[in-house]
Every structure is written in C-alpha cells, then in structure tokens.
C-alpha cells in the first residue's frame, strides 16, 4: 500500500503533505528531525491519510493536495478538526 498523508506542525500549525509506503516509519522520520525540510517544525501529528494500492495514484493525489484546490478540499473535509483547534 501507498499512503498520502497530511501532517500538522504543532509548532507553527502549518501542514505538510507527502506520500510513502510505510506511514508509521515516515512519521517517525519527520518527528526525529531526519527530514531537512521539516526538522525545524517538529513535532508533527498526522491529521489525515489515504491508502492506495498503486504508487502513481498516491503520487497524483499528493500533487493534488499541494494545489490550492487540494488545500481547500482538506480544510472542507476536516472542518470540525480546524474549527475545534480555534476554540
């Protein structure tokens, strides 16, 4: 399986989107500071993920989530999560 995941930094509240074949390992790598692009924003929490059998499908979904339309989609489907965070 391949996973598209969205992490949220507990430091700056910004999102990070990626894909992987081992979600638990990848999250550990992000939170241990082994990823150059995210090490200054740790710790992260997984707020959303999707599973795919095909790598290309996961890659295409990752690219979509990184677009403006994809970000709007995430905010829409996780509206209660983001609303609760503002409380």
Buried (B, 14 or more C-beta within 10 A) or exposed (E): EBBBBBBBBEEEEEBBBBBBEEBEEBBEBBBEEEBEEBEEBBBBEBBBBBEBEEEEBBBBBBEBBEEEEBBEEBEEEBEEEBEEEEE
